[in-house]
Every structure is written in C-alpha cells, then in structure tokens.
C-alpha cells in the first residue's frame, strides 16, 4: 500500500479510469457480438453494424482504444459480416 499522499490519489484516479474503460470495452464487445450473431443467423445487420462502429469510434475518442486498433476492429467486423 502506498504511503505517499500523491500516490494514494494516483491510485484512486487509476481505479476510476479503469472502471470507466472497462464499461466502455464491455459495451463495445457486446455490440460487436450482437452484430456477428445476427450475421451468423442470416438476419439484417445494418443497424447492428452501425451501432458497433459507433461504439468503436466512441472508445477511440475517449482514448480507450488506439486508432489503429479501432481501424482493425472495424475492418475485421466488416469482413466477417460480408462473408456471412
């Protein structure tokens, strides 16, 4: 456990950020899984794909995802929906 006051504050900040990032990533993963599941079932995926893209963009703008990571996720999602 930290003894220094600034490190205690830093630990609190890091924990808040971790929980916020965890929530963003959880929403993102859920949206991607819904789109992939609908594509596998042969259902229309336009709205779900758009929602997943928006979640990816939101995570990128909040700094949770690196821009290249976001681009890779979008490309892989699009190609998986296209093949199904």
Secondary structure, 3 states (H helix, E strand, C coil): CCCCHHHHHHHHHHHHHHHHHHHHHHHHHHHHHHHHHHHHHCCCCHHHHHHHHHHHHHHHHCCCCCHHHHHHHHHHHHHHHHHC
